[in-house]
């Protein structure tokens, strides 16, 4: 199941990196917009 949350600064700041795995959090309002959380803890946006 795809994780969908209303993306905002707090959600991204609180996103926990997972060891050796990157994952995406999809936005509930903008279809196809997501933030990727890297295993290193870095965050990036994808459309």
C-alpha positions as a Markdown table, in Angstrom:
| # | Residue | x | y | z |
|---|---|---|---|---|
| 1 | Unk | 0.0 | 0.0 | 0.0 |
| 2 | Unk | 1.3 | 3.4 | -0.9 |
| 3 | Unk | 1.8 | 5.8 | 2.0 |
| 4 | Unk | -0.2 | 9.0 | 1.4 |
| 5 | Unk | -0.1 | 12.0 | 3.7 |
| 6 | Unk | -0.7 | 15.7 | 3.4 |
| 7 | Unk | 2.9 | 16.8 | 2.7 |
| 8 | Unk | 4.1 | 19.8 | 4.8 |
| 9 | Unk | 7.3 | 20.8 | 6.5 |
| 10 | Unk | 6.6 | 18.9 | 9.7 |
| 11 | Unk | 5.8 | 15.6 | 7.9 |
| 12 | Unk | 9.1 | 15.8 | 6.0 |
| 13 | Unk | 11.1 | 16.9 | 9.0 |
| 14 | Unk | 9.7 | 14.0 | 11.0 |
| 15 | Unk | 10.2 | 11.3 | 8.3 |
| 16 | Unk | 12.6 | 8.7 | 9.6 |
| 17 | Unk | 15.2 | 7.2 | 7.3 |
| 18 | Unk | 15.2 | 3.4 | 7.0 |
| 19 | Unk | 18.6 | 1.6 | 6.9 |
| 20 | Unk | 19.6 | 0.7 | 3.3 |
| 21 | Unk | 16.2 | 1.6 | 1.9 |
| 22 | Unk | 14.7 | 4.7 | 0.3 |
| 23 | Unk | 11.0 | 5.3 | 0.2 |
| 24 | Unk | 8.4 | 7.8 | -1.0 |
| 25 | Unk | 5.6 | 9.6 | 0.8 |
| 26 | Unk | 2.9 | 10.6 | -1.7 |
| 27 | Unk | 0.8 | 13.8 | -1.2 |
| 28 | Unk | -3.0 | 13.5 | -0.7 |
| 29 | Unk | -3.8 | 16.7 | -2.5 |
| 30 | Unk | -1.5 | 16.7 | -5.6 |
| 31 | Unk | -1.8 | 13.4 | -7.4 |
| 32 | Unk | 1.7 | 12.1 | -8.5 |
| 33 | Unk | 3.6 | 14.4 | -6.2 |
| 34 | Unk | 5.9 | 12.7 | -3.7 |
| 35 | Unk | 8.8 | 13.2 | -1.3 |
| 36 | Unk | 11.6 | 10.6 | -1.3 |
| 37 | Unk | 13.4 | 9.8 | 2.0 |
| 38 | Unk | 16.8 | 8.4 | 1.4 |
| 39 | Unk | 18.5 | 5.9 | 3.7 |
| 40 | Unk | 21.1 | 8.7 | 4.4 |
| 41 | Unk | 18.4 | 10.9 | 5.7 |
| 42 | Unk | 18.3 | 13.2 | 2.7 |
| 43 | Unk | 14.9 | 14.3 | 1.4 |
| 44 | Unk | 14.0 | 15.1 | -2.2 |
| 45 | Unk | 10.8 | 15.9 | -4.1 |
| 46 | Unk | 9.5 | 14.1 | -7.2 |
| 47 | Unk | 6.7 | 14.9 | -9.5 |
